[in-house]
Amino acid sequence: MGKFEIKKDKAGKFRFNLKAGNGQVILSSEAYNSKSACDNGIESVRKNSADDARFERKTAKNGKAYFNLKAANGQVIGASQMYASEASMENGIASVKNNAPDASIDDQSE
């Protein structure tokens, strides 16, 4: 079972990672100024991860595949790690679709 892990970065901003059941990070958020904005980001991931069209598949300059998850307004709400192949990236997208809707929230920002 996946989980969203919320942390505060060195600048005092809130970020979350979506982790798969094995503990691997499958999606990372931007920095949010408030905890409530971070919570809204998590809800947006839950909602938008069900729609394959919200996943923007990309290739980095080094040739590695990665994806962004976008909200309906086109804003990026999460980014993946770099993958060695497109097949691995597609597995990452499938993992986000599987884990995000029911993932628990582990708030480590306190």
Rosetta silent file (secondary structure, phi, psi, omega in degrees, C-alpha in Angstrom):
SEQUENCE: MGKFEIKKDKAGKFRFNLKAGNGQVILSSEAYNSKSACDNGIESVRKNSADDARFERKTAKNGKAYFNLKAANGQVIGASQMYASEASMENGIASVKNNAPDASIDDQSE
SCORE:     score description
SCORE:     0.000 S_00000001
   1 L     0.000  132.150 -178.465    0.000    0.000    0.000 S_00000001
   2 L   -77.990  167.719  175.663    1.365    3.393   -0.991 S_00000001
   3 E  -150.486  149.759  171.788    1.680    6.478    1.168 S_00000001
   4 E   -93.222  127.581  178.991    2.154   10.205    0.840 S_00000001
   5 E  -111.383  118.758 -179.649    5.014   11.418    3.000 S_00000001
   6 E   -99.975  131.930  177.632    4.937   15.134    3.884 S_00000001
   7 E  -137.490  160.466  173.632    8.161   16.856    4.934 S_00000001
   8 E  -101.929  133.362  178.832    9.413   20.385    5.448 S_00000001
   9 L   -86.939 -179.760 -176.017   12.488   21.353    3.432 S_00000001
  10 L   -61.194  -26.935 -179.269   15.396   23.532    4.610 S_00000001
  11 L   -85.263    0.974  179.562   13.579   26.661    3.401 S_00000001
  12 L    83.879   10.633  178.900   10.548   25.798    5.571 S_00000001
  13 L   -92.921  156.677 -177.753    8.370   24.830    2.619 S_00000001
  14 E   -95.796  138.337  177.152    6.194   21.724    2.505 S_00000001
  15 E  -138.024  154.457  172.197    6.778   18.906    0.010 S_00000001
  16 E  -130.037  152.062  170.151    5.341   15.437   -0.434 S_00000001
  17 E  -120.435  137.987  169.881    6.558   12.223   -1.972 S_00000001
  18 E   -94.248  122.190 -179.703    4.253    9.432   -3.055 S_00000001
  19 E  -111.436  140.093  174.946    5.915    6.154   -2.124 S_00000001
  20 L   -73.568  172.357 -179.861    4.977    2.705   -3.382 S_00000001
  21 L   -57.161  -26.766 -179.989    4.427   -0.176   -0.987 S_00000001
  22 L   -85.878    1.989  177.705    8.128   -1.089   -1.274 S_00000001
  23 L    91.249   -3.601 -179.301    9.138    2.398   -0.060 S_00000001
  24 L   -77.071  135.891  176.850   10.353    3.642   -3.449 S_00000001
  25 E   -72.444  125.763 -179.891    9.491    7.258   -4.313 S_00000001
  26 E  -113.981  -12.812  177.477    7.286    7.281   -7.422 S_00000001
  27 E  -157.464  135.648  178.914    6.197   10.957   -7.477 S_00000001
  28 E  -122.694  142.333 -177.796    7.594   14.140   -5.887 S_00000001
  29 L   -91.052  173.111  168.731    5.802   17.441   -5.442 S_00000001
  30 L   -77.283 -179.614  175.819    6.819   21.046   -5.838 S_00000001
  31 L   -88.489  134.290  178.329    7.441   23.179   -2.739 S_00000001
  32 E  -113.260  143.996 -179.622    4.329   24.586   -1.067 S_00000001
  33 L   -74.454  -25.612 -177.410    4.248   27.621    1.231 S_00000001
  34 L  -133.895  159.147  178.278    1.636   26.123    3.561 S_00000001
  35 H   -64.529  -39.178 -178.534    0.581   22.737    4.862 S_00000001
  36 H   -66.095  -36.749  176.086   -2.954   23.260    3.526 S_00000001
  37 H   -65.180  -38.344  176.911   -1.605   23.930    0.012 S_00000001
  38 H   -63.488  -44.311  177.089    0.443   20.723    0.298 S_00000001
  39 H   -59.614  -41.144  177.783   -2.697   18.821    1.386 S_00000001
  40 H   -63.236  -36.666  177.091   -4.535   20.247   -1.638 S_00000001
  41 H   -62.186  -41.679  178.122   -1.672   19.010   -3.844 S_00000001
  42 H   -62.661  -44.709  178.964   -2.086   15.498   -2.456 S_00000001
  43 H   -62.770  -36.104  178.102   -5.845   15.588   -3.151 S_00000001
  44 H   -65.726  -39.343  176.435   -5.098   16.782   -6.683 S_00000001
  45 H   -63.439  -45.627  178.826   -2.742   13.820   -7.214 S_00000001
  46 H   -54.883  -47.386 -175.434   -5.440   11.435   -5.941 S_00000001
  47 H   -70.908  -47.697 -172.329   -7.999   12.907   -8.340 S_00000001
  48 H   -80.478  -19.269 -178.480   -5.832   13.396  -11.438 S_00000001
  49 L   -67.985  -15.273  179.011   -3.887   10.116  -11.267 S_00000001
  50 L   -77.209  -15.678 -174.961   -6.988    8.270  -12.507 S_00000001
  51 L  -106.375  110.178 -177.294   -6.775   10.070  -15.875 S_00000001
  52 H   -58.424  -29.819 -178.981   -4.000    8.824  -18.163 S_00000001
  53 H   -66.475  -16.604  179.937   -4.185   12.067  -20.166 S_00000001
  54 H   -81.182  -10.146  178.795   -2.897   13.947  -17.093 S_00000001
  55 E   -91.808  118.578  178.602    0.462   12.137  -17.329 S_00000001
  56 E   -97.829  112.270 -178.427    2.940   14.021  -19.494 S_00000001
  57 E   -87.578  130.148 -173.853    5.591   11.607  -20.735 S_00000001
  58 E  -135.765  164.901  173.965    8.948   13.267  -21.365 S_00000001
  59 E  -126.699  127.872 -179.979   12.573   12.516  -22.235 S_00000001
  60 L   -75.950  167.010  179.734   15.419   14.355  -20.500 S_00000001
  61 L   -58.534  -29.145 -179.905   18.483   15.692  -22.331 S_00000001
  62 L   -83.722    4.728  176.650   20.426   12.647  -21.124 S_00000001
  63 L    89.886   -4.702 -179.433   17.911   10.356  -22.857 S_00000001
  64 L   -80.688  146.644 -179.516   16.224    9.130  -19.679 S_00000001
  65 E   -88.813  146.111  173.316   12.441    8.932  -19.533 S_00000001
  66 E  -155.546  172.136  178.556   10.346   10.661  -16.870 S_00000001
  67 E  -140.614  156.036  170.936    6.817   11.970  -16.395 S_00000001
  68 E  -116.628  144.232  171.508    4.926   14.846  -14.864 S_00000001
  69 E  -102.130  126.086 -176.465    1.419   14.586  -13.454 S_00000001
  70 E  -113.905  149.438  174.019   -0.611   17.661  -14.320 S_00000001
  71 L   -79.820  173.372 -179.545   -3.826   19.090  -12.928 S_00000001
  72 L   -58.606  -29.615 -179.396   -6.757   20.006  -15.173 S_00000001
  73 L   -82.927    1.673  177.689   -5.389   23.565  -15.414 S_00000001
  74 L    90.979   -4.729  179.701   -2.087   22.245  -16.807 S_00000001
  75 L   -74.869  136.858  177.565   -0.053   22.919  -13.662 S_00000001
  76 E   -72.449  126.134  178.671    2.492   20.222  -12.746 S_00000001
  77 E  -109.311  -11.100  176.935    1.546   18.674   -9.388 S_00000001
  78 E  -166.512  149.387  179.173    4.171   15.948   -9.304 S_00000001
  79 E  -128.363  148.500 -179.965    7.264   14.745  -11.121 S_00000001
  80 L   -90.165  175.867  169.427    8.807   11.297  -11.346 S_00000001
  81 L   -76.211  177.707  174.127   12.366   10.144  -11.024 S_00000001
  82 L   -87.280  137.705  179.831   14.421    9.468  -14.151 S_00000001
  83 E  -114.034  148.150 -179.505   13.931    6.032  -15.689 S_00000001
  84 L   -71.132  -25.311 -177.282   16.375    4.049  -17.836 S_00000001
  85 L  -144.178  162.081  176.449   13.641    3.078  -20.311 S_00000001
  86 H   -64.948  -34.818  179.325   10.163    4.059  -21.456 S_00000001
  87 H   -62.583  -41.887  177.808    8.875    0.706  -20.205 S_00000001
  88 H   -64.034  -40.108  177.683   10.169    1.487  -16.707 S_00000001
  89 H   -61.807  -43.640  179.108    8.520    4.905  -16.880 S_00000001
  90 H   -62.260  -36.332  175.025    5.190    3.314  -17.865 S_00000001
  91 H   -63.645  -38.040  177.180    5.526    1.005  -14.846 S_00000001
  92 H   -63.181  -42.866  177.435    6.062    4.124  -12.712 S_00000001
  93 H   -62.356  -44.681  178.148    2.888    5.701  -14.100 S_00000001
  94 H   -59.896  -37.734  179.536    0.961    2.485  -13.420 S_00000001
  95 H   -66.226  -40.669  176.553    2.309    2.524   -9.868 S_00000001
  96 H   -62.655  -45.321  179.762    1.093    6.101   -9.314 S_00000001
  97 H   -59.830  -39.334 -179.912   -2.350    5.146  -10.679 S_00000001
  98 H   -70.784  -45.647 -169.752   -2.418    2.129   -8.352 S_00000001
  99 H   -87.032  -36.728 -170.835   -1.089    3.747   -5.199 S_00000001
 100 L   -60.801  -44.981 -172.640   -2.329    7.351   -5.184 S_00000001
 101 L   -58.683  -37.057 -175.063   -6.111    6.923   -4.754 S_00000001
 102 L  -113.578   11.058 -175.994   -5.931    5.012   -1.452 S_00000001
 103 L   -65.781  139.999  175.380   -2.504    6.038   -0.163 S_00000001
 104 E   -77.106  169.216  178.190   -2.285    6.976    3.498 S_00000001
 105 E  -116.299  124.268  177.884   -0.682   10.250    4.599 S_00000001
 106 E  -111.808  100.567 -175.763    2.421   10.211    6.794 S_00000001
 107 E   -88.742  108.658  179.189    2.978   13.790    7.982 S_00000001
 108 L  -109.060   19.296 -174.141    6.602   14.211    9.068 S_00000001
 109 L   -86.119   -8.610 -177.474    6.557   18.018    8.830 S_00000001
 110 L   -74.817    0.000    0.000    6.026   18.649   12.542 S_00000001
